[in-house]
């Protein structure tokens, strides 16, 4: 598998099973475990062959991050990992933050 075949984006999780995608469209997402993600910015990737326009169970979420730029900074590090690996173990989360997250910037 070529890492260049893997698509990466930064999204903002608004509430349970709802996010803003990279183009600021509100979308729903699903997860294998059925548990919602915490509010915040996430670096997401899709394995080759999956539909990168959808946020289904094949989508891997890394985060949450308090700021979009923290997620973008970790994108280069994530490119060294296999997107099909669980988000719980795939990425050493330098810059990973817990707690309340600010609303996404407008505009």
N, C-alpha and C positions, 0 to 999 in steps of 0.2 A: 504494500500500500504506500502510495506517495503522499506525504503530508501536504503537498500542494493540492491534492484532491479533496482535502478537508476544508469546509467553509467555516469561518469564525465570525461572530458578531457580538456586539454588546447590547444587552437588553436591560430594561428596568422592570422588575416585578412590582406591580401596583398593589395587588391583593391576591388572595387565594385563587390560583389558577388563571390569573389575568396578568398580562405584561404589555409593555410598550416595546415594539421591535425597533430595529435600527432606523427605520423610516418613520418612526413615531405613530405607527398604527397599533391600536389596541388589539391584542390577540389572546386566545386562551392557550393554555399548555396542559400537558398531562405528564404523569410520572409513573414509573413501574410500581413504586410502592404506594401510590395513591395519596401521598402526603404533600401538602402545599409547601412551596419555598417561602423563606422569610423575605420580607420587603427589602429591596436594594438592587444594585447593579450586578449583573452576572455576565460572565464571558461564556458564550455558548458555542458549541460546535456540533456539526452533523457528520457522521461517518459517510464515506463515499457511497453513492448509490441511494442515499436517503434524500427526502425532499427538504431542502433547506428553507423553504418558505413556510414550513409547518413546525410546530413545537410539540411533537408527539413523544412517545416513550423512547424513541431512538435518539432524541436530542440530549446532549450532555451539558449540564449547567455547572459552572464553577463560580463560587461566590458564597455569600453576598459581599459586595464591596460598597463602602460608603460613597465613593466618588467614581464617576465614569472613568476618569483618567487612571485610577488604580487598576481597573479591569483591563484597560487598554495596555497599560504597562506590563501586565502579566501575560498578554497575548503572545509575546515573543517566547516566553518561557513555556507556555502551553503547547506551542508548536512542536516542542521536543517530545511530547507525550502522545500516546495513542488515544484518539478521540473516543474509541469504543470502551475505554476503561472507565470504571465508575468514578463519578465526580467526587466521591468521598476519599479516594486514594490517588487520583491521577495527578493532582497538582499540589506541590508544596506551596502553601498559601502565604507567601510573604506579602504583606499588605492586606491580608484578610482581616476584616473587621466584624465585630459583633455589636449588637445594640441598635438603637434607632438610626434610621438612615434618612437623610434629607430628600425632599422631593426632587424629581429630575428637573434640570434646568429648562426653562421655557425658551422656545425659539430656536 
